[in-house]
Amino acid sequence: MIEVEVENRSGTAVDGEGATEIVRRVLEAEGIDDGEVGIAFVGPEESRALKREHLGVDEATDVLSFPLDGREDVPTGLPRQLGDLVVCPQVVGDDWRAPLVHGVLHLLGYDHGPEMVAREKALR
């Protein structure tokens, strides 16, 4: 079973249920049927600080992915920790679904390039 934990620290109303459904749909399409994903909706300043700290770029961004187990085998009895997504509603605006799909694919090991673009198009 896919467990999704949503936290909203953005100060903006978000569709947590819709985000959860998208995460589950993408993971199912990728053949992942168990694991845990965290989604944090954050404001622009927190997004900027995280991108600066982890990627060395000083700007707010739409989505950041922090993968953990991904597709790797995990020991029997331990939950699969797919990772965390950080989404900034003030950056993505109403078009938050595509960046969320993008972020989930990063959790599964996709890198930018033609394969990722093709998967994103197929999953929209």
C-alpha positions in Angstrom: 0.0 0.0 0.0 1.2 3.5 -0.8 1.1 5.8 2.2 1.3 9.6 1.5 1.7 12.1 4.3 0.9 15.7 3.4 1.9 18.7 5.4 1.0 22.3 4.4 3.4 25.0 5.6 2.8 27.3 2.6 0.2 29.6 4.1 -1.9 28.8 1.0 -4.8 26.4 0.6 -3.7 23.3 -1.2 -5.4 20.2 -2.6 -3.8 17.5 -0.4 -6.2 14.8 -1.5 -5.6 15.6 -5.2 -1.8 15.5 -4.6 -2.1 12.2 -2.8 -4.1 10.7 -5.7 -1.5 11.9 -8.3 1.3 10.4 -6.3 -0.5 7.1 -6.0 -1.4 7.0 -9.7 2.2 7.7 -10.8 3.6 5.1 -8.5 1.1 2.5 -9.6 1.9 3.3 -13.3 5.5 2.7 -12.5 4.8 -0.6 -10.8 5.3 0.5 -7.2 2.6 -0.8 -5.0 4.1 -0.2 -1.5 6.0 2.6 0.1 5.8 5.9 1.9 6.0 9.4 0.4 6.0 12.7 2.2 4.7 15.9 0.5 5.4 19.3 2.1 3.8 22.3 0.7 6.1 25.3 1.6 6.3 29.0 1.0 8.8 30.6 -1.4 11.4 31.5 1.3 11.6 27.9 2.5 11.7 26.6 -1.1 14.5 29.0 -1.9 16.5 28.0 1.3 16.2 24.3 0.5 17.2 24.8 -3.2 20.2 26.9 -2.1 21.2 24.4 0.5 20.8 21.2 -1.6 21.4 22.4 -5.2 23.5 25.6 -4.7 20.9 27.7 -6.6 19.5 30.8 -4.8 15.9 30.8 -6.1 12.5 29.5 -5.1 11.5 26.5 -7.2 8.3 24.5 -8.1 9.3 21.1 -6.7 12.2 19.5 -5.0 12.6 15.7 -4.7 14.5 14.0 -1.9 14.7 10.3 -2.9 15.4 7.6 -0.4 14.8 3.9 -1.3 13.4 4.4 -4.8 13.3 1.1 -6.6 16.0 -0.5 -4.5 15.2 -3.7 -2.6 14.5 -3.2 1.0 14.9 -5.8 3.7 11.8 -7.9 4.4 9.6 -6.3 7.0 10.9 -2.8 6.5 8.7 -0.2 4.8 9.9 1.3 1.5 10.7 5.0 2.1 10.4 6.4 -1.4 11.3 9.9 -0.2 9.9 13.4 0.2 8.6 16.0 -2.2 8.6 19.7 -1.4 6.2 21.8 -3.5 5.9 25.6 -3.5 2.3 26.6 -4.4 3.3 30.2 -4.9 5.7 29.2 -7.6 3.6 26.5 -9.3 0.3 28.3 -9.1 -2.7 26.4 -10.5 -0.4 24.1 -12.6 0.9 22.1 -9.7 0.1 18.6 -11.1 2.9 18.5 -13.7 5.6 19.5 -11.3 4.3 16.9 -8.8 4.5 14.1 -11.4 8.0 15.3 -12.3 9.0 15.2 -8.6 7.6 11.6 -8.1 9.6 10.4 -11.1 12.7 11.8 -9.6 12.0 9.8 -6.4 12.0 6.7 -8.7 15.4 7.5 -10.2 14.5 9.3 -13.4 16.9 12.0 -14.5 16.1 14.9 -16.8 16.1 13.9 -20.4 14.0 12.2 -23.1 12.9 9.2 -21.0 11.6 11.4 -18.2 9.8 13.7 -20.7 8.1 10.8 -22.3 7.0 9.4 -18.9 5.7 12.8 -17.8 3.6 13.1 -21.0 2.2 9.6 -20.6 1.2 10.2 -17.0 -0.5 13.6 -17.4 
